[in-house]
Amino acid sequence: MSSHDPDQQWTIGQILQWSARYFQEKKLPTGRLDAELLLSKVLRCERIGLYTSFEKPLSKEERDSFRSLLVRRAQGEPIAYILGSKEFMGRDFSVSPAVLIPRPETEFVVEEALAIVKTFPLIHKIRILDVGSGSGCIILSIALSCKQILPETAQDVHCVAWDISKEALVVLNENANLLGVSNVEAKLCDALNDESWAQEGEEEKFDLVVSNPPYVSESEYATLERSILFEPKGALVAKDNGLEFYSSIARNAPKLLRKNGSIVLEIGATQRSSVSDILRSQGWKQITVKKETQYVIPAKLVPAKAGSGNLCRRRE
């Protein structure tokens, strides 16, 4: 698909074959799929539509648009940023370079959170806080699923989403509108500032805190594949060898949790012992890494700052 042949006719089939080879040369393992997704975006059709129109030629405008996307992907930009969306829990979420791209393993955080929600006594409004919400994939998925798992008489759920990035909150609010979620309140908030966790009145406390915080160390960040470097560093990297946010959450979450409240955290692949120790040092109890997923630590707040927690651990 050389820029020196502007008048050459390219069919959908030809351009897909050429693009797949080109991406293979660029060491992109999902080259054929990427090419199909990018061409579907340009032609505004489903992928299946490409296969039913293999012999259809592309216009010059379509070729030029596709070429610009092809270059971005070849330079390592994640396909989700180019497409502007990523699937999570069976729903499409808008994404931009202001937010992390949702990962499949983070779905376990949602699943564990919902399992805990089912155990709550249905005597008051359920309140859930997401620390470092980004695109909102966790808290919006929880909010939507609560409507499905709770009886109609107990669907009074209020969710709060914290993020330190104004740009991230714009993406979160966009996703809330797209998904029709009206019970998630977005707040600009620094989770590393102890004052952000100031004591609330009992009615404003939470039953559950969830978080997929930054947990990559500076040394680990230097070894990450190039596509991840397109994502916001502040949403990936944390001080204290990646443990800074866990320390803040373990120390401060009890201020905002009701008696018997819980937390669910995603953690890094090598952080099980370190994060468990941090939680224990702050009085949390019943700390478990879910063996079936190997990603989650749930923890529960028993009276006076004792708690139980769930950790979600990233894939090795």
C-alpha positions in Angstrom: 0.0 0.0 0.0 2.7 2.4 -1.0 2.2 6.1 -1.1 3.8 6.1 -4.6 0.8 4.5 -6.2 -2.2 6.8 -5.5 -4.2 5.6 -8.5 -3.8 1.8 -7.9 -7.0 0.1 -7.1 -7.1 -1.9 -3.8 -9.9 -4.3 -2.9 -10.8 -5.0 0.7 -9.3 -8.5 0.4 -6.0 -7.2 -1.1 -5.6 -4.5 1.5 -6.2 -6.9 4.4 -3.6 -9.3 3.1 -1.0 -6.6 2.6 -1.7 -5.1 6.0 -1.5 -8.4 7.8 2.0 -9.0 6.3 3.0 -5.4 7.1 2.0 -5.8 10.8 3.8 -9.1 10.9 7.0 -7.4 9.8 6.4 -4.9 12.6 6.2 -7.7 15.1 2.6 -7.2 15.9 1.1 -10.6 16.9 -2.5 -9.7 16.1 -1.8 -8.1 12.8 -4.7 -9.6 10.8 -7.3 -8.8 13.5 -5.9 -5.3 13.9 -6.1 -4.7 10.2 -9.7 -5.9 10.1 -10.7 -3.7 13.1 -9.1 -0.6 11.5 -10.6 -1.2 8.1 -14.0 -1.7 9.7 -13.6 1.6 11.4 -12.8 3.4 8.2 -15.6 1.7 6.3 -18.0 2.0 9.2 -19.1 -1.6 9.0 -18.9 -4.8 11.1 -15.9 -7.2 10.5 -18.2 -9.7 8.9 -19.0 -7.1 6.3 -15.4 -7.1 5.1 -15.7 -10.8 4.3 -18.8 -10.4 2.2 -17.2 -7.6 0.2 -13.7 -8.9 -0.4 -13.7 -7.7 -4.1 -15.0 -4.2 -3.4 -12.4 -1.5 -4.2 -11.6 1.2 -1.8 -11.8 4.9 -2.7 -8.8 7.1 -2.4 -10.3 8.8 0.7 -10.8 5.4 2.3 -7.3 4.3 1.5 -5.8 7.5 2.9 -7.8 7.2 6.1 -6.8 3.5 6.5 -3.2 4.4 5.8 -3.1 6.9 8.6 -4.5 4.4 11.1 -2.1 1.8 9.8 0.9 4.0 10.6 -0.4 4.7 14.1 -0.7 1.0 14.9 2.6 0.2 13.3 4.2 2.7 15.7 2.8 0.7 18.6 -0.2 2.8 19.6 -2.8 0.5 21.2 -5.6 -0.6 18.9 -8.2 0.5 21.6 -7.0 4.1 21.5 -7.1 4.2 17.7 -10.7 2.7 17.7 -11.7 4.9 20.7 -13.3 2.0 22.6 -12.6 -1.3 24.4 -15.0 -4.1 25.4 -15.2 -4.9 29.1 -17.8 -7.1 30.9 -19.6 -7.5 27.5 -20.0 -3.7 27.1 -18.1 -1.2 25.0 -16.4 1.6 26.9 -15.0 4.8 25.3 -11.2 5.1 26.0 -8.6 7.8 25.2 -5.0 8.3 26.2 -6.3 9.9 29.4 -7.3 6.5 30.8 -5.9 3.0 31.1 -7.3 0.5 28.6 -9.6 -1.9 30.5 -8.1 -5.4 30.9 -9.9 -8.7 31.0 -8.3 -9.6 34.4 -9.9 -6.5 36.0 -13.3 -8.1 35.4 -12.5 -10.3 38.4 -12.6 -7.2 40.6 -16.2 -6.5 39.4 -17.2 -10.1 39.9 -15.8 -10.2 43.5 -17.4 -6.9 44.3 -20.8 -8.1 43.1 -20.4 -11.3 45.2 -19.9 -9.1 48.2 -22.8 -6.8 47.3 -25.1 -9.8 47.4 -24.2 -10.4 51.1 -25.2 -6.8 52.2 -28.2 -6.5 54.5 -30.9 -4.6 52.5 -31.8 -2.1 55.2 -30.2 1.0 53.7 -28.9 2.5 50.5 -25.8 0.6 49.3 -22.9 3.0 48.7 -19.8 2.0 46.7 -16.6 3.9 46.2 -14.1 3.3 43.3 -10.7 4.8 43.9 -8.9 5.7 40.7 -11.8 5.1 38.3 -10.2 6.0 35.0 -12.7 5.1 32.2 -15.2 4.0 34.9 -15.2 0.4 33.6 -15.2 -1.1 37.2 -17.8 1.2 38.9 -20.1 1.5 35.9 -20.1 -2.3 35.5 -20.9 -2.7 39.1 -23.7 -0.1 39.0 -25.3 -1.8 36.0 -25.0 -5.3 37.4 -26.5 -4.3 40.7 -29.8 -3.7 38.8 -29.6 -7.3 37.7 -28.6 -9.1 40.9 -30.6 -7.1 43.5 -34.3 -7.3 44.1 -36.3 -4.3 42.8 -37.0 -3.3 46.4 -33.2 -3.1 47.1 -31.8 -1.4 44.1 -31.1 1.9 45.9 -27.4 1.9 45.1 -25.2 5.1 45.0 -21.7 4.9 43.6 -18.9 7.4 43.8 -15.9 7.5 41.4 -12.6 9.2 42.4 -9.9 10.2 40.0 -7.1 12.8 40.1 -7.4 13.4 36.4 -10.0 15.8 35.0 -9.5 14.3 31.6 -10.2 10.8 32.9 -13.4 12.0 34.6 -14.6 13.4 31.2 -14.2 9.9 29.8 -16.0 8.3 32.8 -18.9 10.7 32.4 -19.1 10.0 28.7 -19.3 6.3 29.4 -21.9 6.8 32.0 -24.1 8.7 29.5 -23.5 6.1 26.8 -24.4 3.2 29.1 -27.4 5.0 30.7 -25.9 5.0 34.2 -27.3 7.8 36.4 -26.2 6.7 39.9 -22.4 7.2 39.6 -21.1 10.4 41.0 -17.7 11.4 39.6 -15.3 13.4 41.9 -11.9 14.9 41.3 -9.9 13.5 44.2 -6.4 12.6 45.2 -6.4 9.3 46.9 -2.9 9.9 48.2 -4.0 12.9 50.2 -5.2 11.8 53.6 -7.6 14.8 53.7 -9.5 13.2 50.8 -10.6 10.5 53.2 -12.0 12.9 55.8 -14.6 11.4 58.1 -18.1 11.5 56.7 -21.4 11.3 58.4 -22.7 7.8 58.9 -25.2 8.2 56.0 -22.3 9.1 53.7 -20.1 6.2 54.5 -19.6 3.3 52.1 -20.3 -0.4 52.2 -17.6 -1.2 49.7 -14.4 0.3 48.3 -13.0 -1.1 45.1 -9.8 -0.1 43.3 -7.4 -1.0 40.5 -4.8 1.5 41.5 -1.4 2.3 40.0 0.9 -0.6 41.1 3.8 -0.7 38.6 7.2 0.3 40.0 9.6 2.6 38.2 11.9 -0.3 37.5 9.1 -2.4 36.1 7.9 0.5 34.0 11.2 0.6 32.1 10.7 -3.0 31.0 7.1 -2.7 29.7 6.2 -3.3 26.1 6.0 -0.2 24.0 2.3 -0.2 23.5 1.7 0.2 27.3 3.9 3.3 27.2 1.1 5.0 25.3 -1.1 4.7 28.4 -1.0 7.4 31.1 2.0 6.8 33.3 0.3 8.3 36.4 -2.3 5.5 36.1 0.3 2.8 36.0 3.3 3.8 38.2 3.4 4.2 42.0 6.2 5.0 44.4 7.4 2.7 47.1 8.0 -0.1 44.7 4.4 0.1 43.4 2.8 0.0 46.8 2.1 3.6 47.6 -1.7 3.5 46.8 -2.2 0.3 48.8 -0.7 1.9 51.8 -3.1 4.9 51.5 -6.2 2.8 51.0 -5.3 0.4 53.8 -4.7 3.4 56.2 -7.6 5.6 55.1 -10.5 3.4 53.9 -11.7 2.6 57.5 -12.6 6.3 57.8 -15.2 6.0 55.1 -16.4 2.4 55.6 -19.4 1.4 57.5 -19.1 -1.4 60.1 -18.5 -4.7 58.2 -17.6 -2.8 55.1 -15.2 -4.4 52.5 -12.5 -3.5 50.0 -11.6 -5.3 46.8 -8.2 -4.5 45.2 -6.4 -5.5 42.1 -2.7 -6.1 42.7 0.4 -6.9 40.7 1.6 -10.4 40.0 4.4 -10.3 42.7 2.6 -8.2 45.3 0.5 -10.7 47.2 2.7 -10.8 50.3 3.5 -7.1 50.3 -0.1 -5.9 50.0 -1.3 -8.5 52.5 1.3 -7.2 55.0 0.2 -3.6 54.4 -3.4 -4.5 55.2 -2.5 -6.5 58.3 -0.4 -3.6 59.6 -3.5 -1.4 59.5 -5.7 -3.9 61.3 -7.4 -5.6 58.4 -8.5 -9.2 58.8 -9.7 -12.1 56.6 -7.3 -11.1 53.8 -7.4 -13.5 50.9 -6.1 -13.8 47.4 -8.7 -15.6 45.4 -7.0 -18.7 44.2 -9.4 -19.3 41.3 -8.5 -16.0 39.8 -5.2 -15.2 41.5 -5.9 -11.5 41.1 -8.2 -10.4 44.0 -7.8 -9.5 47.6 -11.1 -8.9 49.3 -11.0 -7.5 52.9 -13.8 -6.8 55.4 -14.0 -4.1 58.0 -14.9 -5.6 61.3 -15.5 -3.2 64.2 -12.7 -0.7 65.0 -10.7 -0.8 61.9 -10.3 -4.5 61.6 -11.3 -5.7 58.2 -11.4 -8.3 55.6 -10.1 -7.7 52.1 -9.9 -9.2 48.7 -6.9 -8.7 46.4 -7.0 -9.2 42.7 -3.7 -10.1 41.2 -2.6 -9.4 37.7 -1.7 -12.4 35.5 1.9 -13.5 35.6 
